[in-house]
Amino acid sequence: MENFTCELFCKLLESQFEDYADNYDYFRFGEQAGTRGWPRLRGIMGSLTRRMGFYRHHHLLSKANFTEWWPQLPNLEWMFHHLDDDESRRLLVDIVAYRILGYSFTRLEFAFHLTT
């Protein structure tokens, strides 16, 4: 992993068509609005049709997601280069992608290392 901006945009491009219906943090934010009945079924059907290639939703291309993050790219690039290992760099990329796209497009994978 050499360049934060390149890694981030690759992560955003590969995540833009994901649909994680089970990635919402109920313990922290409470029940999600609009998850009962038909809206949930519509989300599942949309996810299936996108995965089969019948439907494409270009969520990533909206400017609203990038306007607040664009000025921070130099700072994030600096932080990326000062992290010790690739696992930490990958986690930084995943967290920023999660913040830009949201919980339904990016899943954060945490690996906890316990030391005794």
N, C-alpha and C positions, 0 to 999 in steps of 0.2 A: 504494500500500500504506500504509494508515493505522494499522491496529491489529493487533498481533502475535497476540493471542488469537483474533480473528476469522479471520485468515489461516491460523493453525494448524488451527483446527477445520474450516475449509473444505478444507484439504489432507488432514486425517485422514478426512473424510467421502468425498472423492473417491478416496482410496487404499485404503479398507478392503476392497474387493472385488478388488483387483489380485492377481496371483500371478506374480511374477517368479522363475521357476525358475533363470534364469541370472544372478542378481544376487548370489550368494554369493562372497565373496573367498577363493578357494582358496589363493592365495599367502600370505595373512596367517594364515588359520585352519586350513589343511590340508584334508583331505577331509571333507566333510560327512557326518555319521552318517545312515544310512538313505537314501542316494541311489541305491542299486543296485536294479535289477530293478523289482518291482511297486510299491514305494512311490513311485518316480518316475513311473511310468505312472499311478498313482492321482492324483498331484498334477496331471499334465497333463489328465487327464479331468475332475477337479474344476474346474480353471481354465476349460476349455471350456464345461462346463455352467453355471458362474457367469456367464460372458460372454454366454451365450445366454439367461440369465434363468431357468433351471430350478432353480438351487440358490443359496441365499443363506446365507453363514456370517457371523454378526454378531460378528466378531472385535473390532471397535472398542469395543463396548459393555461390555467387561469392565472392572471397577473397578481391577484390579491394574495396568493400564498407566498410569492417571492418578494414583494415590496418591503416587507418588514425584515426579511432575512438577508437580502442582498448586501446592505451595508455591513453586516456582521461577518461576511465571508473572510476578509483578511484576518480577523481575530480568531475565527474558527480554524483557519488554515495554520496560524501560528500555534494554536493549542494542539492541533493534530500532529504537527512535527515535533512537539515537545513531549508527547506521550511515549512511554517506554516500549510498548509492545504492540503487535498487530491486533491483538484481542481488544485492547483499550481503544485503538483507533477505529476498529470496526464498531464498537459500542457507541462511540461519539457520532459516527455516521448514521447509525441506526436511530439514535435519540433525536438527532436533528431531522431526519426523514420522518420520524414519528410526529414531531412537532409541526412539520410543514403539511403532511398529508392527513394526519389524524389516525385514530385508533383502528378504523375499519380498513385502512390500506397498508399499515405497517405493524408488524408484530415484533415486540421487543423480546429477545431471547436472553435471559439472564442465567449465567452460570455462577453459582456461589462456590467459592473455594474456602473451605474451612481449614484453618491451621491450628495445630495443637501445641 
